[in-house]
Amino acid sequence: MKKTILFISFLLCGHHLFAQTITGTTSVCRGSITTLSNSSAGGVWTSGTMGTATVDSFSGDVSGVSAGTSVITYYYAGGGYTTATVTVNPLPAAITGTGNACQGANSPFGDATTGGTWSSSNNSVAMIDGSTGIATGISSDTATIMYTLTTGCASHAGITVNPMPLPITGSSNHCVGVTDTLYDFGAGTWTTSTTGIIALGATAGDITGIASGTADVTYTLPSGCAVDMTVYVNPQPNAGNLTAASIICMGNTANAASDACCGTWSSSNPAIASVGPVSGIITGLSAGIVAINYSVTNLCGTAIAIAAVRILSTEACGNLGVSATVTAPVTLSVLPNPAKDGKMVVILNSDKDEQASIIITNVLGEKIKEFTTATNQSNDVKIDSAAGIYYISATTAHGRYDSKIVVE
């Protein structure tokens, strides 16, 4: 009877009857730890495959070493053991990307392992698209970017969001041959890609207009964060060369012309001779000498060209043999003006039938349209540019005639 009892006791000490189940998460990422436990205290833990997972003999902490599986065994203090299989999951490949972003700008991240999802540790610093890996800087600080596989294993990379420079201050309008200064704060550098339009000086922010046109200026901080400004370089005003009769009889008219566009005519003494401010038609009123002025004004100042004209009495004209025949005025007509959608009719009215060259420019002096026509001929014209102010000039063998166009 005693022998039978001893035999049963031996069986009860076996692995399958008194084993307490190992509890805890049986999957772990490479390089991470999962803790296993057993309700029977005082035992010892071992790993069957140390190259895959190691285990602390007393705490049950399992460390993932490489992808694969390992059998973890718990030996009871009083004899016997129980086991659990732990799976070690691989990490994604290392995250690629610069790790830097500017506020409001994008910074792409990538990973060679497919199937993962992107996330940010702090969306108030940097947000990231979960599928594309494109991060956007929100505020100046640091955050962690994570790429997580379906197993929960993740790679991490830091991102630093740098502040943007303050907006560039200073005028956006400049003149050819004039040096102005733009301003910003910090230890930044000034650059331009339009070196044919502006030149950067030795002093930070100094720019000199070289040629009329549109230019870009960039201010970049050491972090690489930059702001841009578009500047406009305007030509110096040019009143051109005047053509005007040196002698006009009282009561007669004559045309004055300039080879420069878009100026205004005036008389130094309207009692002696008047002149149409746009047409340049001079009318002799009383005997004397008068200066006929042609003024061209733009953002860079005013230029004036002057022609001296002598007004003779009818008697004096007769004595000198000067013709008193009134010259019909030449007019450059643009209808309608303002021109809706840039559509208009252009006519150069003249007492002479001759060829005329028509040029339309914008306020920067850039040519928009050019064509050849004849005087007294109707021309349908369309300006395919933004609404604003444009200038039109008509040149014949006898002079140049200008007008202003408003496009709505």
FENHUFEN-V560736 format. One record per residue. N is the residue number from 1. OMEGA is omega in degrees with one decimal (none if undefined). Layout:
N/OMEGA, N/OMEGA
This chain:
1/179.1, 2/179.7, 3/178.9, 4/179.7, 5/179.3, 6/-179.9, 7/178.6, 8/179.4, 9/179.6, 10/179.3, 11/-178.2, 12/177.6, 13/-177.4, 14/-174.3, 15/-169.2, 16/-174.8, 17/-176.7, 18/-177.4, 19/173.3, 20/-175.8, 21/173.8, 22/179.8, 23/-179.1, 24/-179.9, 25/-175.0, 26/170.2, 27/-176.0, 28/176.8, 29/175.7, 30/-178.6, 31/179.1, 32/-174.9, 33/168.1, 34/-175.4, 35/174.7, 36/179.5, 37/177.7, 38/-175.7, 39/177.7, 40/-174.1, 41/171.6, 42/-178.1, 43/-177.4, 44/-179.2, 45/174.1, 46/176.9, 47/-179.5, 48/-178.9, 49/-174.7, 50/178.6, 51/178.7, 52/-179.4, 53/173.0, 54/-179.9, 55/175.1, 56/-172.0, 57/-172.6, 58/-176.7, 59/-176.1, 60/177.9, 61/-178.7, 62/179.5, 63/177.8, 64/-178.7, 65/178.4, 66/-176.4, 67/179.6, 68/179.3, 69/176.0, 70/177.7, 71/177.8, 72/-176.7, 73/175.3, 74/179.4, 75/-179.5, 76/-180.0, 77/-178.0, 78/-178.3, 79/-177.5, 80/-178.2, 81/173.0, 82/-174.2, 83/171.4, 84/178.6, 85/-179.9, 86/177.4, 87/176.1, 88/-178.2, 89/-179.1, 90/173.1, 91/170.6, 92/174.7, 93/179.4, 94/179.1, 95/176.3, 96/-178.9, 97/-176.5, 98/-177.4, 99/177.8, 100/176.9, 101/173.8, 102/177.0, 103/178.4, 104/-178.9, 105/-177.7, 106/175.1, 107/-176.2, 108/172.8, 109/-180.0, 110/176.4, 111/-177.6, 112/178.6, 113/-178.2, 114/172.5, 115/-178.2, 116/179.6, 117/-179.1, 118/176.2, 119/179.5, 120/178.6, 121/-177.8, 122/-177.7, 123/176.9, 124/176.1, 125/-179.8, 126/173.7, 127/-179.8, 128/177.3, 129/-173.7, 130/-177.1, 131/-175.2, 132/-177.1, 133/178.2, 134/-179.2, 135/177.8, 136/178.2, 137/-178.8, 138/-179.3, 139/-175.1, 140/-179.7, 141/177.6, 142/177.5, 143/178.4, 144/174.9, 145/-177.3, 146/173.9, 147/-168.7, 148/175.5, 149/-179.4, 150/177.1, 151/-175.6, 152/179.1, 153/-171.7, 154/167.5, 155/-175.8, 156/174.7, 157/178.7, 158/173.3, 159/176.2, 160/178.1, 161/-178.3, 162/179.9, 163/173.9, 164/172.2, 165/173.1, 166/177.3, 167/177.2, 168/177.8, 169/-176.3, 170/-176.3, 171/174.5, 172/178.7, 173/-177.1, 174/-175.7, 175/175.3, 176/177.6, 177/-177.7, 178/177.6, 179/176.1, 180/-177.3, 181/170.4, 182/-172.3, 183/168.6, 184/-174.4, 185/179.7, 186/-178.0, 187/-176.9, 188/178.2, 189/-179.1, 190/177.5, 191/173.7, 192/175.0, 193/-177.2, 194/-175.4, 195/177.2, 196/-178.9, 197/179.9, 198/173.6, 199/177.1, 200/-177.9, 201/179.9, 202/177.9, 203/-176.1, 204/176.0, 205/179.2, 206/176.7, 207/178.9, 208/177.8, 209/179.5, 210/-180.0, 211/-179.3, 212/-179.9, 213/-179.2, 214/-177.7, 215/175.9, 216/175.2, 217/-178.8, 218/175.5, 219/-172.7, 220/174.9, 221/178.2, 222/178.3, 223/-175.9, 224/178.5, 225/-170.9, 226/172.0, 227/-178.2, 228/173.7, 229/174.6, 230/179.2, 231/-178.7, 232/178.6, 233/-176.8, 234/177.8, 235/171.6, 236/-179.4, 237/-179.1, 238/-179.5, 239/174.4, 240/179.6, 241/-176.6, 242/171.1, 243/-179.2, 244/176.0, 245/179.7, 246/179.6, 247/176.4, 248/177.7, 249/176.5, 250/-179.6, 251/179.2, 252/174.1, 253/175.4, 254/-178.2, 255/168.4, 256/-178.1, 257/175.3, 258/176.0, 259/174.7, 260/-173.8, 261/155.2, 262/178.2, 263/-179.6, 264/-180.0, 265/175.3, 266/179.4, 267/177.9, 268/179.7, 269/-177.7, 270/177.2, 271/178.3, 272/178.5, 273/173.3, 274/178.0, 275/177.4, 276/-174.9, 277/179.6, 278/-174.4, 279/-175.6, 280/179.4, 281/-178.5, 282/175.5, 283/178.1, 284/-176.7, 285/178.9, 286/-176.2, 287/178.2, 288/178.3, 289/-176.8, 290/174.5, 291/174.8, 292/-174.3, 293/173.0, 294/-173.9, 295/175.0, 296/-177.1, 297/169.8, 298/-176.3, 299/-178.0, 300/176.8, 301/-177.1, 302/173.4, 303/-177.3, 304/170.6, 305/-172.9, 306/172.8, 307/177.9, 308/-179.1, 309/178.8, 310/177.6, 311/-179.3, 312/173.2, 313/179.7, 314/-179.8, 315/179.8, 316/178.0, 317/179.4, 318/179.6, 319/-179.4, 320/-178.6, 321/178.4, 322/-178.8, 323/177.5, 324/-179.3, 325/180.0, 326/178.2, 327/179.2, 328/-177.8, 329/173.6, 330/-178.5, 331/175.4, 332/-174.7, 333/174.1, 334/-176.5, 335/-11.5, 336/178.5, 337/17.2, 338/-179.0, 339/-179.7, 340/-179.5, 341/176.4, 342/-177.9, 343/-177.1, 344/173.2, 345/-177.7, 346/178.4, 347/172.0, 348/-178.7, 349/-176.9, 350/174.3, 351/178.5, 352/174.2, 353/-177.3, 354/-179.7, 355/179.5, 356/175.7, 357/-177.5, 358/176.7, 359/176.5, 360/-179.4, 361/173.7, 362/-174.8, 363/177.0, 364/-178.4, 365/179.8, 366/-176.7, 367/179.3, 368/-176.9, 369/177.9, 370/176.7, 371/179.3, 372/-179.6, 373/176.0, 374/177.3, 375/177.4, 376/179.6, 377/179.8, 378/-178.1, 379/174.7, 380/-174.8, 381/174.0, 382/176.3, 383/-178.7, 384/179.6, 385/-176.8, 386/176.1, 387/-179.8, 388/-177.6, 389/177.6, 390/-179.9, 391/179.9, 392/176.9, 393/176.9, 394/-177.7, 395/174.3, 396/178.0, 397/-175.8, 398/177.9, 399/179.7, 400/-174.6, 401/-171.5, 402/174.1, 403/179.5, 404/179.6, 405/173.1, 406/179.4, 407/178.7, 408/none
